[in-house]
Amino acid sequence: MVEKQYLLSTLHSSRSPIRGIYQRRDWFSVPIGYGSYDVSMSAVCQLVEDLGIDSSRMDLRETDHVHALMALYGNAAARVNGLVVRDDKEYWNKWIYEEFTHWRCVCYALNAEDNKEASPSCISAYLIACQTAGGRIEVIEYFYDQRQLPGDITPKQAFIIVLYRIVTALKSGDCSDAVVSVTCPMAFVPQDWLQDPLYGRIVEISVDMGCMYRVMDSGQKTELLMSLD
């Protein structure tokens, strides 16, 4: 896409009639798969205890936290088509911070060094999530740099560590023996990470058709759509 110099505009609409209006104006949907899981927190707690690696909460009002998130996102997102470029600090300070505030999201990150307390200036993985009115944990995004993960930690283990901190931050009381409902975009969290006899079971797979794109150069539209088939 970089070589072809595609210029895309993107939006999200949760309502089918609204999407129809956009489709008549040359917007197209890209389906995003979601997995919903029942996660055993007792198994998650045991893994975190065994690994002995903690994560820290990120604050979008702190400059060094934002720089660390920008750096990791930039490295990880560059390998994936269709993600928004976020190389402007103002985008994080204003747009993403407003989304955080509106949805009451929290973000935890794993350090890039093998120690027990994450440094916000150098991170190897981060997870953003929120809690719905019904108590379900919704993962917004998860990115990692496998080259920077501490010790022999795998991307799956890094996800479990930060998920544990997210759940304990969002849930009131002791949830160490609870079964927690978690929904994850399958593009960020492979299905077998949580559909695991140790951690939990999958309850449902759903598809969100609300992510829409429009090729600003009409001459490139057909070529791009053919490449997505």
Secondary structure, 3 states (H helix, E strand, C coil): CCCCCCCEEEEECCCHHHHHHHHCCCCEECCEEEEEEEEEHHHHHHHHHHHCCCEEECCCCCHHHHHHHHHHHHHHHCCCCCCCCCCCHHHHHHHHHHHHHHHCCEEEEEECCCCCCCCCCCEEEEEEEEECCCCCEEEEEEEECHHHCCCCCCHHHHHHHHHHHHHHHHCCCCCCCCEEEEEEECCCCCHHHHCECCCEEEEEEEEECCEEEEECCHHHHHHHHHHHC
